[in-house]
Amino acid sequence: PKVLVINGPNLNLLGTREPVIYGATTLADVESGLRAQGEALGIELLCFQSNHEGAIVDRIHAARTEGVAWILINPGAYTHTSVAIRDALAGVAIPFVEVHISNVHKREPFRHHSYLSDVAEAVMAGFGVHGYGLALQYIALRLS
Ligand code: DQA
């Protein structure tokens, strides 16, 4: 099965961006760790990062024709603003896990609301970059 990993805006800066909040691991490290984990689980990983809302919407649409079974998404700041990404995920009807590196609930009030959480299968926040691997482990469980 195929799992699409989507990282939204500013997550390309992972490792150097506000390291106190997001840690020192780079996105390339996160993605290579997930690929190795996926290989061990028999899951093919597709990784995508974009700073552009429309590009993320287009990538979600393409996932349907590619036969993607699950999506793991950290929408970054679009979490709190994007009806378009919510509608795209609902539109393709591919189950997804929403992942946040930081615990958004202990941060600014504007980070407490997500346009995705009520259509997500599961939500993770505050596990640092480990959240990605934990989410992939859960997806593997659901696929088995
Ligand atoms: C984030 C939390 C968001 O509020 C923020 O805009 C991000 C990253 C996280 O992973 O903790 O860009 O999604």
Boltz pocket constraint, residues with backbone or C-beta under 6 A from the ligand:
constraints:
  - pocket:
      binder: B
      contacts: [[A, 9], [A, 10], [A, 11], [A, 74], [A, 75], [A, 76], [A, 77], [A, 78], [A, 79], [A, 99], [A, 100], [A, 101], [A, 102], [A, 103], [A, 104], [A, 111]]
      max_distance: 6.0
